């Protein structure tokens, strides 16, 4: 791995809690080893339902949400053996090193002595270098907090891509559109070059506001949401030069290869002839192998679609690929 991750500290937030007793919560720094969370918590009541939320923030001038935000019902989650990649990441990073918590419910009616740490191998290799904050909250069914923990960590660098990507097709969805005219929308396969979208569309009206949404789905038996789902106001987005990592990924993959769209608003009142493709260098360096669908939608301020495009792509791991969730 061409990166390193350092845990700076753990914090237990919002203590004291209403219905649990936190005896201590401290960070133990160890030389040449990862930091440990040492925790002693008494949960007096039996727990057959616990809501678990995980939120990741990335530090710019302040911490801001970054890509991953998951919520599971912990008891059901521990019973099931079939998990999507995002849920598997939650399991490996929260439950796998906590044998007292990794057993099926009921939980509670006891004290927990916890020594917890994060394993680098269980974290994504391709996120940007920088400072991160992970907030994990366990709550009773009625929403009252069992415990809330923050983990502060630093990632030092980024891993080189170890996969190949192939675009299989582009599709313009939900045509015809109410207020734009698509003259043609087709996939062009090119030998030894990225597959290209050839698009010719007319937008008759002036556009000073456009909502852009990007949804990434991974194909299991059907396509299902996978980690990344973002929405930006396109005109403001093109004006600003400061972007979080998720927005920067949108910029590089949606706008950077579209010179007619890269300029600030106003847009529209013209025809657009577009030749578009994706660059592997602009995608995360490590994603599970498999089939993906990326749906990008441009809409007017009133929600009417300007254009909606689905990109279908296949990711193949270089070398020996041991597991879909090895990323």
N, C-alpha and C positions, 0 to 999 in steps of 0.2 A: 504494500500500500504506500503510495506517494503522498501521504498526508499524516498528520497527527492530531489527536483530540485530547485536550486537557480539561479535566473538571476543575473548576475554580472553587465552587462552594455549593452546598445544599442549604436550603432554608425551609422551615415549616411555617407556613403563612396562617394568619388569622387565628392563631391560638390565643387564649384557651377556647376549646370547642365546647359546644352545648352538651353533647351526649357521649363524648369520648374524653379520656384523660391522657394528655401527653406528658410523660414523665421527663423525657429529654429528647432533644433532636440536635445533633451536632455533626459537623464535617470533620472527618479524620484524614489529614494529609499524610501520604506515605511516600517515602523516598523511592523513586524509580518505579512506582506503582500508581495505579489510578486512585483518586480520592474515594473515600467511602462515606456513605450516609449511615450514621449510627443512631438508631431510633428505638424508643420504648413507648408503646402505646397500649392503653387498655380500652377495649371495646366491650362495655358491660352487657349489651343486648345481643341477641341472636340476629344474624344478618342473612336473609335469603334473597336479597336484592341489593345491588350496589351499582350506582351509576359512576362510571369512570370516564373522565374527560382528559384529553391530552392536547395541549396547545403549544406550538412552537413560535417563538418570536426571534427576530433577527435585529441586531443593534445597528442603527444608523446613528443619528444624533440621540435618538431614544429607541427603545425596543418597539418593534412593529410586527404584526402578524406575518408569518412566512409559510406559505404552501400547506403545511400539515396541521390539521385540526381534526381530531377524531373523538368520537364518543361511543362507548359501548356499555351494555348492561353486563356487569362483571360476572355474575353467576352463570348466565347463559353463555357468555364468552368462554368461561373456563370449562363448560360442559362440552362445547363443540370442538371438533378436531379439524373442521374445514374452515379456513380463514383466507380472506383476500390478502394481498401483500401488505397493505396498510395495517390491517389488524394483526398480521403476523409480526410486524415490526413492534406494535404495542406489546404483544405477548413477550417477545424476546427481551425487550428493554425494561419492562415493568415486572412481569411475573416470573420469568425464567430464573432470575437470581433471587427470588423470594419463595423458597419452598413452602413456607407456612401459608402463603397467599395463593400458590399455584394449585392447591387442592380444590375440588368442587365445594360449593356451598352445602350446608350452612357454615358461615364464618361467625366471628364475634364470640361473646361470652367468655372472653379470655384476654390475656395480655400477649402482645407481640413484641419480640426482640428482633430487630431488623438490622442487618448489615447489607447495604445495597450499593452497587456500583454499576456503571455503564460499561459494556464491552464494545470496543471500537469496531469489532467485526460485525456487530448488529446494527450499526448506524450506516446511513447512505454514504457512499464514497464521493458523490458528485455535487454536494451542496457547496455554495461559495465559502471561501475562507472568511473568518470573522467571529464575532461574539454572538452566542445564542443563549436563549433562556427557555427552558422547558417547564411548563406548569402542569402538574398532574394532580387532579382532584378526585378523591373518592367521596361519594355522598350516599346517604340513606335514600330510600325510595321517596321520602317526602322532601328531598332536596337539602336536608341538613347535612353539613359537612362532617365526614368521618375524619379525614385528614387532607391537607393541601400542601404539596411539596413543590418547590422550585429548584431546578438544577441549572447552574450557570456553567457554560463550557465555551472553550475557544477551539476553533478549527484552524489549523495553520496553513493548509494548502489544498489543492484540488488534484484529483486523480485523472490521469490521461484516459481517454475513452478506450474501452476494451470491447466494443461491439460494432456490428455493422447494421446499417439501417437501409431499408428499401421501401420506397413509396410504391404502392400498388395501383392506387387510383385517386383521383379527385372527383367529387360530385357536388354540383350546385343543387341545393335542396329547396323544396317548397316553391318551385317556380310554377307559373309566372308570378312576378312580384307586382304589388299594387302600383308602386310609383317609380320603379326602375325597370329598364328593359335590358334583358340579357340576350345579346345577339348570338353568342356561342359560348360554351363552357365545356372544355374537353381535356382529357388526359393525353399527354404526348410522352410516349416511352422513347427514351434515347439510349443508345448503346454506350455503355461505359460512362454514362453521365446520369445525374439525378433525373427522375421522372418530373415532368413539368406540367403545370396547369396553364392552359391557354384560355384566356377569358377576355371577352369583349362585351362591355356593358355601358349603357347610357344612364346617367343620373341627371334628370332634367332640372331639378331644383337646387338652389344654393344650400349647402350644409354647413352650419356653424356649431352643430352638436351631433355627435354620433356615438352611440353606445356600442362598445366592442366586448363581446364575451367569448371566452375560450374554454371549452370543456374537453378534458382528456378522458377517454374510456379504454379499459383493457378487456380483451375478449376472454371470458371464461367459456361457458356454454353459450352465453350471449354477451354483448358489450355492457360493461358495468363501470360506474364512475371510479376513477383511479387518481387519487392524490391531488391532481392539479385542476382547479376550477377558478377562473378569475374573470373579473369584469372591470373595465376602465371606461372613462369618458374620453373618446379618441382625440378630440380637439385639445383638451387640457393636457392629455398624455403626450401629444406631439410638441406642445409648447415647453414642457418642463424638461430639464436635463438631469434632474435627480430622481432616480427610480430605484425601488427595492428590487431584490433579485428576481422575484416572480415577474414583475413588470418588465424588467430588462430582458427576460426570456421572451416575453410577448413581443417586445419591440424588435428583437433580433430575428424572431421567426415569422412575425406577421408583417412588419413594416420595412425592415432593412432591405429586403429584396424587391420592394415596391417603391421606386423613386417617385412615382406620381402621387403616392400617398404619404410620403415622408415629410412633405412640406406642411407648414401650419395651415389651419383652416383660414378662410372658407374653402370648402371642397364642393364638388358637384357642379351643375350647370355645364356639363361637358360629357364626352365619352372617354372611357378608359380602355386601353388595350394593354393587357397584363400577361406577362410570361413570368410565372412564379414557381420556385422550387424551394425545398428545405435544405439547409446546410447542416451536415452532421455535427460540425464544430459548434453549432449554436444550441445543441440539445444537451441534456444532462449526460455526464460521462458514464453513468452507470444506472441502467434501468433493467427491469426483468425482461428476459427474452419473451417474445410472443407477438400477438397482433393488437394493434392500437387503432383507435379512431379519434381524430381531433376535429371537433366541430367549432368553427369560428363564425360568429354572427355579427354583422354590422346592422344597426338599426337607427332610424331617425329618432328624434327626441320624443315623439309620441308613441314609440314602440313598433312602428311599422318597419318591416324588414327592408334594408337596402340590398343586402345579399347574404346568403348563408352557405358556407362551404364545408363539406366533410372531407378530411384527408385520411386515407387508409394507409397504414404503414406496418411493416414487419421488422422486428428487432431480432437479430441473431447474435448470440454471444461468441466472441472469438475464443478459440481454444475449447477446453472441456467445461461444460456448464453443468454444475452439480444440482442446482435448485433454482426454481423460478424466483425465490425470494432471496437469492444470494446477490445482493446489490448494495 
